[in-house]
């Protein structure tokens, strides 16, 4: 079987890309399976997968450290139970992918794994502004990018042509040996990314620095205006907010996705508890909880 590791910083569009790759595999008569990792207490992204395939989730920790020892056993178990042709591993947006790649090379998997690919999904806007991030985040983005077999520069529809050309030139200068594709909404196929060798390097202990995840549950529907105001009030460097919320005036629960400057609320038919996971740098969990308590009180 083949293993495809998908890496990239928070909010880059890994899950959207994953959906296209899963469909592409099915269209080519391949049987896919998925391992999804989320740094937060609960996994939200698993509910975005549109195809009824086997999905194993790992939450409340990062696959490159907390769950690294579990990766090989999970891959082996999935192979024995489901016999997939291809397994996609969607890493947490905070993961160092070389540790995951290293876990895929354990001897127990050698007889069954034909190849391992690593795809880096990059938000074009984030890459454009990466020098404005704290040093540990800049280093993380670099690690998530420099060892990939292919790069997927995503969300190019949100960038004007002149700026996009500058970003592409910068990407080519930073990583001249790595092929890349440009995408909107993560729409890509495996055929667009022929197999390349991943640059191997001795793995090392890693840390997520001051990155923090906070979890908040709501007990009643909230006002959209109060939610928007609450998001503005969050302190620290907010990289991602996601989850499920009940919004006043909307009949169905909503899947919520938020990166600074962009909020998406999409009605869904799933009966899910109302909660949000906040991931950021230099967050105060008590202040985050207080902010969302205020959102609920204002609703």
Secondary structure as GFF3:
##gff-version 3
##sequence-region A 1 299
A	DSSP	beta_strand	2	7	.	.	.	ID=ss1
A	DSSP	alpha_helix	14	27	.	.	.	ID=ss2
A	DSSP	beta_strand	32	38	.	.	.	ID=ss3
A	DSSP	three_ten_helix	45	48	.	.	.	ID=ss4
A	DSSP	beta_strand	54	59	.	.	.	ID=ss5
A	DSSP	alpha_helix	68	82	.	.	.	ID=ss6
A	DSSP	beta_strand	86	90	.	.	.	ID=ss7
A	DSSP	alpha_helix	97	103	.	.	.	ID=ss8
A	DSSP	alpha_helix	107	110	.	.	.	ID=ss9
A	DSSP	beta_strand	115	123	.	.	.	ID=ss10
A	DSSP	alpha_helix	124	128	.	.	.	ID=ss11
A	DSSP	three_ten_helix	130	132	.	.	.	ID=ss12
A	DSSP	alpha_helix	135	146	.	.	.	ID=ss13
A	DSSP	beta_strand	150	154	.	.	.	ID=ss14
A	DSSP	three_ten_helix	156	158	.	.	.	ID=ss15
A	DSSP	alpha_helix	161	174	.	.	.	ID=ss16
A	DSSP	beta_strand	179	182	.	.	.	ID=ss17
A	DSSP	three_ten_helix	190	192	.	.	.	ID=ss18
A	DSSP	beta_strand	211	217	.	.	.	ID=ss19
A	DSSP	alpha_helix	224	233	.	.	.	ID=ss20
A	DSSP	beta_strand	237	245	.	.	.	ID=ss21
A	DSSP	beta_strand	254	259	.	.	.	ID=ss22
A	DSSP	beta_strand	262	267	.	.	.	ID=ss23
A	DSSP	beta_strand	275	281	.	.	.	ID=ss24
A	DSSP	alpha_helix	285	297	.	.	.	ID=ss25
###
